[in-house]
């Protein structure tokens, strides 16, 4: 299916992985706030990686 440039995760997995990582970050915020913050940053960066399917539509 659609894959991003920098990872082999299918884009549909982003939608499933993102809430799980966000929930984990909420739990971690009570124990290790810096680790929770880094998870939030990772999720944000994960969504910034362009989707090849979108790029194809834009270039057509």
NUBA-621206 format. One line per field, with one value per residue: chain; residue number from 1; x, y, z of N, C-alpha, C in turn. Coordinates in Angstrom, 3 decimals, decimal comma, m for minus. Each point is the difference from the previous one (the first is absolute). Layout:
BEGIN
kette: [A;...] .
nr: [NUM;...] .
n.east: [X;...] .
n.north: [Y;...] .
n.up: [Z;...] .
ca.east: [X;...] .
ca.north: [Y;...] .
ca.up: [Z;...] .
c.east: [X;...] .
c.north: [Y;...] .
c.up: [Z;...] .
END
This chain:
BEGIN
kette: [A;A;A;A;A;A;A;A;A;A;A;A;A;A;A;A;A;A;A;A;A;A;A;A;A;A;A;A;A;A;A;A;A;A;A;A;A;A;A;A;A;A;A;A;A;A;A;A;A;A;A;A;A;A;A;A;A;A;A;A] .
nr: [1;2;3;4;5;6;7;8;9;10;11;12;13;14;15;16;17;18;19;20;21;22;23;24;25;26;27;28;29;30;31;32;33;34;35;36;37;38;39;40;41;42;43;44;45;46;47;48;49;50;51;52;53;54;55;56;57;58;59;60] .
n.east: [0,845;m0,564;1,188;0,531;0,680;m0,205;m1,122;m0,018;m0,439;m1,011;m0,532;m0,687;1,230;0,271;m1,154;0,538;1,197;m0,477;m1,253;0,589;0,811;m1,088;m0,707;1,011;0,017;m1,315;0,078;0,907;m0,928;m0,604;0,710;0,086;m0,182;1,326;m0,247;m0,983;0,758;0,968;m0,917;m0,426;1,274;0,231;m1,149;0,351;1,229;m0,598;m0,848;1,183;0,315;0,299;m1,245;0,512;m1,085;0,197;1,284;m0,427;m0,977;0,882;0,825;m1,172] .
n.north: [m1,182;1,106;0,399;0,437;1,110;0,208;m0,625;m1,230;0,827;m0,810;0,896;m1,092;m0,438;1,125;m0,195;m1,202;0,325;1,045;m0,463;m1,117;0,633;0,680;m1,117;m0,590;1,066;m0,115;m1,321;0,162;0,906;m0,975;m0,756;0,164;1,240;m0,092;m1,231;0,464;1,041;m0,886;m0,717;1,103;0,312;m1,255;0,045;1,196;m0,425;m1,020;0,937;0,551;m1,272;0,454;m0,100;m1,080;m0,519;0,828;m0,310;m1,245;0,217;0,556;m0,946;m0,572] .
n.up: [0,000;0,458;m0,356;1,107;m0,103;1,276;m0,208;0,423;0,939;m0,213;m0,815;m0,250;0,163;m0,658;m0,600;m0,022;m0,448;m0,637;0,065;m0,400;m0,834;m0,406;0,054;m0,616;m0,779;m0,016;m0,098;m0,941;m0,281;0,656;m0,814;m1,321;0,433;0,096;0,456;0,756;0,297;0,162;0,644;0,615;0,171;0,389;0,666;0,441;0,210;0,581;0,411;0,238;0,093;m1,209;m0,370;m0,533;0,569;1,007;0,028;m0,236;0,860;0,811;m0,359;0,122] .
ca.east: [m0,845;0,781;1,083;0,643;1,370;1,023;m0,349;m0,731;m1,329;m1,104;m0,609;m1,157;0,498;0,164;m1,253;m0,159;1,129;0,021;m0,723;0,656;1,161;m0,494;m0,470;1,200;0,635;m0,788;0,381;1,400;0,168;m0,003;1,201;1,149;m0,531;0,842;m0,245;m1,320;0,179;0,675;m0,981;m0,846;0,786;0,118;m1,279;m0,131;0,919;m0,475;m1,039;0,557;0,600;m1,002;m0,580;0,221;m1,279;m0,377;0,923;m0,385;m1,201;0,410;0,818;m0,772] .
ca.north: [1,182;1,216;0,058;1,297;0,000;m0,333;m1,152;m1,015;m0,171;0,440;1,213;m0,348;m0,312;1,257;0,303;m0,916;0,133;1,319;0,068;m0,874;0,732;1,122;m0,529;m0,375;1,237;0,515;m0,788;0,280;1,368;m0,023;m0,687;0,626;1,034;0,221;m1,097;0,259;1,072;m0,514;m0,784;0,958;0,531;m1,068;m0,126;1,168;m0,164;m1,121;0,492;0,975;m0,701;0,012;m1,251;m0,096;0,050;1,404;0,618;m0,376;0,759;1,394;0,130;m0,356] .
ca.up: [0,000;0,018;0,967;0,046;m0,500;0,974;0,811;m0,745;0,580;m0,852;0,539;0,829;1,331;0,723;0,678;1,128;0,903;0,609;1,284;0,983;0,510;0,784;1,282;0,755;0,441;1,126;1,167;0,338;0,488;1,457;0,465;m0,657;m0,906;m1,177;m0,918;m0,575;m0,977;m1,192;m0,756;m0,721;m1,120;m0,978;m0,709;m0,882;m1,126;m0,804;m0,906;m0,944;m1,127;m1,065;m0,491;m1,448;m0,710;m0,109;m0,951;m1,363;m0,379;m0,185;m1,217;m1,218] .
c.east: [0,881;1,040;0,612;1,443;0,987;m0,304;m0,776;m1,371;m1,070;m0,698;m1,227;0,432;0,210;m1,247;m0,247;1,095;m0,020;m0,792;0,628;1,198;m0,420;m0,487;1,181;0,697;m0,769;0,358;1,415;0,200;m0,012;1,292;1,264;m0,503;0,837;m0,211;m1,362;0,090;0,679;m0,929;m0,931;0,720;0,140;m1,286;m0,192;0,913;m0,429;m1,051;0,517;0,650;m1,049;m0,428;0,151;m1,303;m0,450;0,899;m0,355;m1,182;0,379;0,766;m0,748;m0,797] .
c.north: [1,233;m0,024;1,385;m0,134;m0,609;m1,236;m0,997;m0,262;0,424;1,194;m0,309;m0,314;1,262;0,328;m0,889;0,193;1,326;0,073;m0,873;0,716;1,207;m0,458;m0,414;1,247;0,618;m0,756;0,300;1,393;0,073;m0,596;0,698;1,052;0,210;m1,099;0,161;1,088;m0,475;m0,886;0,905;0,571;m1,055;m0,155;1,168;m0,128;m1,136;0,460;1,028;m0,655;m0,119;m1,407;m0,030;0,053;1,437;0,702;m0,343;0,815;1,449;0,167;m0,358;1,160] .
c.up: [0,000;1,091;m0,054;m0,461;0,984;0,833;m0,835;0,604;m0,997;0,652;0,841;1,424;0,828;0,805;1,199;1,038;0,757;1,307;1,085;0,608;0,828;1,370;0,880;0,542;1,167;1,275;0,463;0,580;1,522;0,562;m0,513;m0,987;m1,253;m1,036;m0,681;m1,067;m1,265;m0,825;m0,798;m1,212;m1,092;m0,810;m0,962;m1,215;m0,923;m1,010;m0,988;m1,214;m1,099;m0,439;m1,520;m0,783;m0,191;m1,005;m1,439;m0,475;m0,277;m1,314;m1,267;m0,504] .
END
